[in-house]
Amino acid sequence: MPNTFAYLVLFSFPLVAVLLFRLLPLQRALVWTIISGHLLLPSGTYIKFPMLPAIDRALIPAVSALALCALVAPRITTASDLSARTGRQVIFALVLLVLATPILTVLQNTEPVIDGNIFLPGLRLYDAYGLISQALVSLIPLWLGLRYLNTRDGHRALLEAIAIGGLLYTFPALLEVRISPQLHNWVYGFFPHDFIQHIRDGGFRPVVFLNHGLMVGIFFCISIVASAVLYREARREKRTAWHWLAAVVWLTGVLYLSKSLGALIIAVIFMLAVLLLTRRLQVVIAVFVAFVVMFYPILRGAGWIPVDAIHSFALSISEERAASLKFRLDNEDALLEHANEKPLAGWGSWGRNALYDPLTGEMTSTTDGIWVIFIGVYGWLGYIGRFGLLTVPILFYALRRKSFGPSYLAPGLIMMLAALLIDLLPNAGLVNYVWLTAGAIAGYVLWRDPRESGALADAATPALSVAPRAAWLMAEEAAPARQSRSGQRGRR
């Protein structure tokens, strides 16, 4: 049960957002409002009013940032070429699909579910309104990224906030590695999850102020990728870069101690790709990940995902981890079979997407991956809408990659989003900064002309830096000739 201080921190956060917007430029204030809200606000603390989404650690930072950006943001121009207009139409269509699907979901789930001791009520139009309002709130960070982070400066601000936020979070995380996850309990009065899940390999998995240790692991993972991107970009710009490489090493060590094996594997693979591969190969990897994630339920149902090989690999590392993975995979198979009974628009809310024991009425399934939650609640329409918004920014960038100059920021941000997409398959970490990242990429490609955003400035920089000196040398060479001609005219 949250203590009074938890509610005080939660509802005073808009004042923190105002302070950030007073002290920082718009883009940095925006990203630090979202990131600090994610890292510091209490988990499992909310107030719920009828017909409104829960007022919690996701809603308050997003709405605060939206209101403050609307007050202080300058007017912007957008790209007008055909491909950009087509891309924007695709984004709008996916948003409409996300918002319209709950209506169809409700219409095909008006009957109650009755099986033995199980009774789940049928859905009403009231439930459609609740689902739509939840979807609208979740998409606020996507809009913020589209509208306000659609430049290289916006991408740099986002990457730096994630890298620095991860570095700052390593200190409380290391404390919890040593003493067990206690900070949330000490500060906010309760532990947000099952404590036994955070005992690993004779030690502890840190939680700090997030709702699960896995959320800490994936944030450290993307902090590593972000630091690697900033190192590569600093080297390209011939600026001091060693501190970002030191951040990569430090964060990787802390992630190893945090005992999040999946996040560590993702971090090492994507960090090495960012440090060693060209921009083109990075985009190719991200496109491949986007394709697999977008069609994952089909690939999984067809048996094209090597789950047995993955389980064998986990077994070679740890029997405990392998057993946990096997439990997840078996649950996903059962939930996917249940979802296929209503594939178009899903089962809706009130736990209708879950599985139950008809004798006891107890829930027998555990839904971990966000993909199986979406396809169970909203069906294929809801899945395509949400994961389409997360993956098509990568595809749009790949189609227009040559238009954005030699910077590593956008390809690196795309690699970071690809890492997050992989994590969404076994976990449910679709939080504000994930939508913000997808919006920043889509906005960069579709909502801002590259010539106006400065994306092509790097390509022109060598010529601009050489031109003034060349002109000065030409003037120096011409000066004696002018003086000689002037003297000759004087003698005449």
Phi, psi and omega in degrees: 000124181297145175274179182297324181297326179298314179291326178296315179296316182300312187272353173265358183298325175306329176293323175297318179298318178299317179297318178298318181288337175283327188265334188243157170299161188307307186296319179291322177297319179298307185292326179286332174296315180291314184291315180294324176298320179293321187276333191246333184288153183290141175277155176063022180240120184198167171232133184240122174254152179303138175066015178230149175293159181297136176272103189217195185291346175269316185290314189297312177297321182294313181292322178299313180296320180298314182295317182288323176296319179297330181282325190246353187285142175282167176287142181237160172251159183235158178295147185240005181287165187298317183295323178293318179297319179296318179297319179296323177296323177295316179299314180297321180296320179293321177297316178298323178296317178299319185280333182272334184303319181303330178295313178294323177301315180293318183297330180262010179226037180284341181274147177286160174261117181234120180206102182064240179270010182264129171221115177241126187293153172289162183269152177237170178300332174304319179293325177298318179298318179297317180294321179294318180296322176297319179296318179300316180295318182295333183271356178303312179299327176300314179296320179299319177294316178301317190273325191240347181244030186267032176227169176296324177298322176296318178296318179297318179298319180294314180297317180294321179296319180291318180295312181291320176300319177297317179299315179295327183285344181295330184290310174294329178295317178296325176299316181287330173301325183277317190251356185093155182291103185233347189298318180298321179291318181294318187273316188251000169090003179199161176261130191280356185212194179278117186298325186295336178290348184252015170259115187223128171053044178076008179222207186228148174260123184290151178239323184055245182246013177269175186273352180198152178298331177297329177292325175294317181299314182288330176291320174298322179302308182287336174294322176296313180297317180298318178296321177295320178298314181294326175296312181297319180291321178296321176297319180296322180276001179060042175250171178299128188232347189298329183293328177288325176293321175298322177298320178301313182295314182297313181296322179296319177297317179293320178297321176299316180291338181282352172063040173249089189297315181300314179296324180294317179297313179300316183298314183295316181297311184285329176295315178296322178297318179294321184283330191248334188264160176287166178300320182298315180293325176299316180294323178299315178299315181296321178296318178299316178298316180299319179296314181297316182293318182299322183252021184301316179300322178293313180297322180291315180295329180276356180079020182269355173267123186284068184294326179294319178294321178296319179295320179296321177297316178297324180294326179291340180266312184200131177294324180296315180292322179296319178296320178297317179296318180297321178299316179296315183296318178296320177297317180297319178299315181293318180291324178293322176296320178293319180296328181292349175288334176224072191287333188287305186234007171078189185263344180085196187270198183063026178071017182290341179278352183269176178246146186224156172276117183294340181278315183262339184079005181277147178290131182251355182250155175234122182258108181259305183289134181295333181295319181286334174293312181297315184287335176282321183277315188248356181072191182295328180297313179292323179295313181297319180300309184287310181286338171296316178296333180275335186254327184295333174303323177295317181293319179296319178296319180300322181291332183242023188304320185289351182272358191242017172075184189269008182294147177268357186294308182294312176301323179293320177295325177294321176296322177297318178296321178298320177298319178295323178297320178298319181294334181288346179288312177270345187234174184243040186271045178274085186250183189303316186290339176292312177297322180298319179295314178299319179294321180298320179290313180298319179296322179298323183275321194248337187251358183220130176295127181305325180293331178276331183279351182084011182294332180268001184296324181297321181295329182269349187301314181303316181294321181291326182284332181277325187302313181301318180292321178298318179296321179296318178296319179298321179294321179295320179291326183282338185299313179299322180296320179294319179295322179296315180295323178295322179293322179295320179294327180293322181290330177292000000 
